Amino acid sequence: MKSYAQRVVFSDLQVWLWQRATELVAQLPDPASDSEWRCHEVARAVFQYVHNEPGPYKADLAGTLTVIDGCYGSADHSWIEGITMNVKLGQSRKFILDTYAVHRLPMVQLLDTESWASKNGLQFRPGNARQDVRQDVIERMLRTWNYRGRNGTELSLR
């Protein structure tokens, strides 16, 4: 059964992003240490992959997603934020795609941040851009997913 959120609250694009991010994160091997995969790199790797992946919503993704650094509660955290048109609701809606949820399951979560019925976005507080993002870790994740970059022939993150 599809939930009310999947049927009404989220657009098809948002559901596709959540499903794709869930698939990608599930393909990552279990970390050798607690610091091997951090939310800061996971969010950026998923962002890079879905933004350049040919897919059913390629044109709709242009300029709609941003990686946000900040805090979830008191924990340093990074996530993907976006805004898309929800035809079902007849309006644009902001959302959070949390690719490495803090102390919650499932690990990848899609949150509507504009609903009057929930307070989903209140724990997410944007902050300054992180200076300690490990590019080599992002590249390892992208290689796990056989990412080929924009031109389809090489790993290209810049």
ABEGO torsion letter per residue (X at the ends): XBBAAAAAABBAAAAAAAAAAAAAAAABBBBABAAABBAAAAAAAAAAAAAABBBAAAAAABGABBBBBEBBEABBBBBBBBBBBBAAAGBBBBBBBBABBBGBOBABBBBBAABAABAAAAABBBBBBBAABBAAAAAAAAAAAGBAEAAGABBBAX
